[in-house]
C-alpha cells in the first residue's frame, strides 16, 4: 500500500469507503467518540489486518458497529437490561457486551475467542450512512497505533496509519472526543470501561448501581489494557503546578498551562479536547506532561481513566 486515500464526506466518498470495506480493505471513519479503523467483521482476513495495522495484541476484543438497533438481532442476543439500555441510549456512545448469536457469521477474531461480542450503534450521521451503505457489520477499534493517543480528527489518523490503511473518510472533529462507555451484562450490569456516556445516566436508567470491573480481572472488552492512549512523553497526574522541565495540561482556571482542557472546568469540553491536546503536546516533543486534577464525576471518570492509562508504566 503506497498511500491512504482521503475521502470527502459526500455520497461519492461514502460509496467509495463502503466498496473498500466490502472488498476487505481498512477504512477509518468518524464516530461521535473518536475515529474508528473499520473492517468487515465477517471477513477474518480483513479483521486480522486491523491487528496488523495497529500492532494490537490478539487477545484484545474489538467493537462491532451497526447502523441500527434492528440490526443487532442477527449478531447477538439482546434482552432484559441490555435491551433497556439499547433502547435508551442507542444510537450513542454506549457499547454493550452481549452473547454472540449462533450463526452470526462474525469472525472469531472480533471477540478474541470469547462467547460474547461488543456492539454499538454510533450517533454520527456519517458513520451511520457508511454502515448502511456497507451492508455488513463493521469492526472498528480506534484508528491509531495500539497504545497511542486515540484520533479525533482525520489528521490524527494519518499521523499514525498513513500508508497502512486504504482510506480515511474525513468527517471533521469528533464531538464527544473519548471512546464509548462499555457495559457488560452477565451476570449483572458491570462498567467495563467508562466513556462518553456517564455511568450515572446508565445507573439512572437501570435503577441500580453498576458493578465495577477489577484491574486484575481478565480482559473481556476493548480498552482494558493497563497502558493505553499514551503519548511519547511521561505523564504526571493530579498536578497543581508544573515542575521545572514539565508542560502543564490544565483543567479549570489554572495559571501557566501549555494547553487547557477546559478553562471553565466544563467536563464535556474537556472530554472533546483530551486527545486533541495530547496529540498537540506529543507533536511538540517528549518533555514530561503534568496534568491538573479532573473531578471523578460524569465524563470526568472517562477522562481520568484515559489519563491513568496514558500515565501507566509501559511494557
Steps between C-alpha positions, in 0.01 A plus 500: 500500500656827388269757656169553677211657309325795664130478420254789514188465720264487201316233302808425289729469802254281689451270200876466456553428871223237501641331190846482660355346817306238303823420313679421827694827530543718811320835511507754782180692564375747761259419779376739765771363734824451300601387151464124456711268286239296319502156342227259395437310825402185307831492311771339713783615275374860511467491879852360526624803303368725779729327749790520258449870418465597867756257643217394732519197734283216370333449839338842494140487365355747249173696491262420216307799367148468359270755331192439717356317798306273262828364358616364837277189495709342223818506709420490872236423761349827623251475786426613856721778636703502177189569293393775739840671469505462121156655466599789728847582367536372142606660279765640730835453679404174675643154421326189633678165540242239400485124436592422139207356305562158347559532128583872523774468240730728702870422486622341829780759497241769576423354842849360568343153524254600776129401487405869511527790258522876561240688294393859456293725273692826456325837510687665215310555175802427280580177685142378477479582130823309441380199701169492314676530163749225588225259597726301732600521866818706534761424765669826594742571784650849522705586191842537661805283564423278800562672832535848353269802515157446345416712192227763499587648158594348164848654533557299818416179311743582222775588747496144632370282217567672166596236245380216724127534427303556180307817582377756751148638472554856625204620703677769701557499877318247720260682735521273808875434483535193726407142418166342580401377844505119510253303711489123551177330600592157638412413766409862587573841341867592541697804387785359292630836374381854581447712192288751315175405676522578873452199728250702700264510200524123459433441869198731486360299209556168678389625840804333656876561532743347254756252625861588419750289305808434712849580362614142560207339318540351153467723194149451361440826316696759301699775674597305813877481447679670790730708278298663223426838334862601565706784352879469479550721805465386860183622672457611863140522624323719758758775464416836655789665311766394252846414630810631320529329162130400486214628287165547675179365348251702698140462607307791643641844581866406544797721413787406272334221303651416162150385403177489700235230465235748615588832666142518634511147645241360256540119483328474162748748351787320675401162357477642150847659536683217677651304212536808280712673766707186567570476126616864497730449797632176349586681176700760693742251653551262791529750787297356795135600534337595831119484507270697727252308718172413329194424718396133505136564404305471174732513200785562743506127568573428133759781477682373810486140376675601176753715686585221747558257213709760315711548814541128577842333471562381145594144430 
